[in-house]
Amino acid sequence: MKKQTKSQSVEPEKIIAERINGWAAMLGFFAAVGAYLTTGQIIPGYV
């Protein structure tokens, strides 16, 4: 017996939201690397 599956589609709003989330994560990562390279601390000013 074969089980039939329905084709599922993702809403365009979710695709856009995930893309923005990815960009924000990359920006945060590069900001953290830049802060560490320039100051030697992950969070500058926090001991």
KEGULUM-941494 format. One record per atom (N, C-alpha, C, CB): residue in three letters; x, y, z. Coordinates in pm, whole numbers, plus 50000, padded with zeros to 5 digits. Glycine has a CB too. Layout:
! KEGULUM-941494
ALAXYZ
...
! end
This chain:
! KEGULUM-941494
MET500824988250000
MET500005000050000
MET500875012550000
MET499074999950119
LYS500535021849914
LYS501275034549909
LYS500535045049989
LYS501465039149763
LYS501285052650062
LYS500715063550140
LYS500875076350060
LYS501405064750280
GLN499755083050039
GLN499815095549962
GLN500105107150055
GLN498495097849887
THR500975115850009
THR501305127750087
THR500875140050010
THR502815128350120
LYS500475150050083
LYS500085162650021
LYS501315171450005
LYS499005169850104
SER501325179049900
SER502405188549878
SER502195200449971
SER502465193149729
GLN503235203750046
GLN503125214850138
GLN503925226650084
GLN503615210950279
SER503355238450098
SER504065250450056
SER504265259350178
SER503285257849943
VAL505315267150174
VAL505645276250282
VAL505185290250242
VAL507165276050315
GLU504595297250339
GLU504115310650310
GLU505295319850281
GLU503285316150427
PRO505145328950185
PRO506245338150151
PRO506685346750269
PRO505815347250038
GLU505765350050360
GLU506145358150476
GLU507145350950565
GLU504905361950557
LYS506995337850579
LYS507925330150661
LYS509295329350597
LYS507375316150686
ILE509335328450466
ILE510615328050395
ILE511355341250415
ILE510415325250244
ILE510625352350403
ILE511235365550422
ILE511705367250566
ILE510235376750385
ALA510885362850662
ALA511255364050803
ALA512525356050834
ALA510105359350893
GLU512625344150781
GLU513805335850805
GLU515045341850738
GLU513575321750754
ARG514875347850623
ARG516005354250555
ARG516505366150636
ARG515615358750412
ILE515605374350688
ILE515985385850771
ILE516655380950899
ILE514755394550806
ASN516125370150957
ASN516725364451078
ASN518155359851050
ASN515875352651129
GLY518385353750936
GLY519725349350899
GLY520685361150883
GLY519685341250771
TRP520205371550818
TRP521045383450801
TRP521405389550936
TRP520345393850713
ALA520425390251026
ALA520675395851159
ALA521675387351237
ALA519365397151238
ALA521565374251223
ALA522505365351292
ALA523925367051238
ALA522055350651278
MET524055368251106
MET525385370351047
MET525955383851091
MET525315369650893
LEU525115394151096
LEU525575407251139
LEU526055406851284
LEU524445417651124
GLY525295400251370
GLY525695398851510
GLY526985391151526
GLY524605392151589
PHE527155380651447
PHE528385372751454
PHE529595381151413
PHE528275360351365
PHE529475388351302
PHE530595396551257
PHE530865408151352
PHE530335401751117
ALA529825413451415
ALA530015424051514
ALA530775418551635
ALA528665430051558
ALA530435406351676
ALA531135400351790
ALA532595397451755
ALA530435387351835
VAL532855392451636
VAL534235389851593
VAL535005402951584
VAL534265382451457
GLY534385413351529
GLY535035426451519
GLY535345432251655
GLY534175436051440
ALA534415431051748
ALA534645436051884
ALA535785428451951
ALA533365434951968
TYR535825415551931
TYR536895407551992
TYR538255410951931
TYR536605392551976
LEU538305412851801
LEU539575416051736
LEU540095429851775
LEU539425415251585
THR539195439351795
THR539655452951826
THR539905455251975
THR538645462851777
THR539145448552062
THR539275451252205
THR539795439252285
THR537945455452259
GLY539695427352231
GLY540095415452303
GLY539025410352398
GLY541335418152379
GLN537845416452392
GLN536735412352477
GLN535525409352387
GLN536395423452583
ILE534735399352429
ILE533525396452352
ILE532525407852368
ILE532895382952398
ILE532335412352493
ILE531435423552519
ILE532305434852576
ILE530255419552620
PRO532665444652493
PRO533545455452540
PRO532935462752662
PRO533815465452425
GLY533775464952764
GLY533355472052883
GLY532795463052991
GLY532355482052847
TYR532505450452959
TYR531965441353058
TYR533105432553110
TYR530815432652999
VAL533295432653239
VAL534435425153297
VAL533965411553342
VAL535075432753416
! end
